[in-house]
Amino acid sequence: MKRWDTLVDGYLSLCRTRGLADSTIVQRVSNLSRWGNWMKRRRPRPQLEAVSSDLLIEYIRKRTAFRSRATVAGTVSVMRCMGNYLVQEGVWGSNPLRWIRGPKMDPRSRLPKRIGQKHLETLMTAAATSTKDYYRFLWVTILAVLYGTGIRRHELVGLNISDWNCVEGTLLVRSRKTNCERLLPVSSGTRQCIEGYLPQRQLCLEKNGRLEEAALLVRGDGARIVGPHVGMAIHRLAERAGVPLVNMHQFRHTCASDLLENGVGLPEVQQMMGHAAVTSTMRYLDIADPERRKAMERHPINEMLAGAAGEGESHERN
């Protein structure tokens, strides 16, 4: 077990070389630390080269007891990847974790939650009626960008003034999750919100003596707005407006599903959302599929029920 920490460092270095996102690395560090500490506490302490499948199953059972399917699947997946690395380094002759399967995950079991059109309009109205001029422009712009582009919260607060191209009407978005950049065109309505906010931003920076601030979205004191501040403020706004907002990611879900529902192609939505795999975007087809709805409108049962209703009305008249 003395080599465990060195091997984990080597595996994580390989993950970084492959370009895995920082959030994914942090999650793997946590899982591997728990696994390593559990084996180190065993008495007698097992030799890493002699770790059996029974011991691995015992750890998985204890680690994942009373946990969700997603947690179990994630734990088994990280352990399996580490096992492959141990085989690659010659520590294990074969990977026993290769045959240990996590629970079957149904992507439809956790459909993305969206915000209704009326609730979105109510939120916008509540933001536009704020008593403070600066925050009225700020929050209308934030809501417009969140729903209009579907960017993540950390991508929103990471935007700089240089990322906005007023001539082309595009935003340069950087993602910590995928370690990639993407150039997003914005709608005319979102563009008007940003352009209306910028003079207010300039006045705020001049007032607070922070003209060097690079952030696109700033607080009333001229500092860059941060993620928790955005989350708490929008939750307060939703509570005041009577909108049942569950989490900030709903704006992203709503943007993607509304685009698909209005006929935008799957590859285009994938690029806008910054999904590495199209399977991530396909989740939204289960809640926004206009073609499937049109198909159900042509179902023969509609004519059958309409005919039955007509006969019922004639009997009543008779």
Number of C-alpha atoms within 10 A of each C-alpha: 15 9 10 17 13 10 17 19 12 14 20 18 13 13 16 14 9 9 13 16 16 15 12 14 16 11 13 23 17 11 17 19 13 14 17 15 12 13 20 17 10 9 7 8 11 15 13 17 12 10 13 13 14 10 12 17 15 10 16 18 12 10 17 15 10 10 10 10 15 12 15 19 16 16 21 22 18 15 21 19 15 20 19 19 19 21 13 13 13 11 17 17 12 13 20 17 19 14 9 16 12 16 14 9 11 9 13 11 7 9 14 18 18 21 18 12 11 10 16 19 11 17 23 21 13 18 23 18 13 15 9 9 11 17 19 18 23 24 24 23 26 22 19 23 22 22 21 23 22 24 23 23 19 15 17 23 20 21 20 18 14 12 17 20 12 13 6 9 17 17 22 17 21 21 18 16 17 16 11 13 12 15 15 19 17 18 14 11 12 22 21 15 19 24 15 15 22 17 12 17 22 14 14 20 19 13 13 12 12 14 14 9 15 16 19 20 26 21 18 16 13 22 16 18 19 16 16 12 12 18 15 12 12 20 18 14 20 21 13 11 16 13 18 12 21 12 12 17 19 19 25 23 23 25 22 29 24 19 17 22 18 11 12 13 11 18 14 13 20 18 16 19 21 25 15 13 11 14 12 13 22 19 18 24 16 13 19 20 16 14 11 11 11 10 9 12 12 10 10 9 11 12 12 11 11 11 12 11 11 11 11 11 11 9 8 7 6 5
